[in-house]
Amino acid sequence: MTTLECTGVWTRQPQEKAGNYHFSGQFLATKEVVETLTANEILSIYQDIKAFVKNQNGVDYLQVYADEQGRTLYLIDQLTKDMIESGEYSPLDNHCTLLWPHQY
């Protein structure tokens, strides 16, 4: 578990299972997330997941972040590394999304 250095607010929660997702595509955030969080908070979450993926060489498609106020965010990737390398998916399919749980 890592507390993000830039904000000290959002903490990545332990993943429920291993995976082969690399969060390597376009990074998206829902309008509600963008309107609620600071740009620094969003960037910190993105930087955290990239470092975590690099360290683990792949992670679960669903990553959960929590803050000190009890709020949670989901960061969801769409394609595994194998799916991307298969060539069967459009580059537009390769994205991850930061959203509130009620938006899932």
Number of C-alpha atoms within 10 A of each C-alpha: 10 13 17 16 12 13 15 13 15 26 21 22 14 11 14 11 9 11 17 17 23 23 26 17 17 13 15 16 15 12 10 12 17 15 10 9 10 12 11 11 18 17 12 19 23 18 13 19 17 15 12 17 18 12 10 12 12 18 23 18 21 17 18 20 22 16 14 10 8 8 11 18 21 20 23 21 24 18 21 20 15 10 14 18 10 9 9 8 12 8 11 8 13 19 16 23 18 26 21 18 12 8 11 8
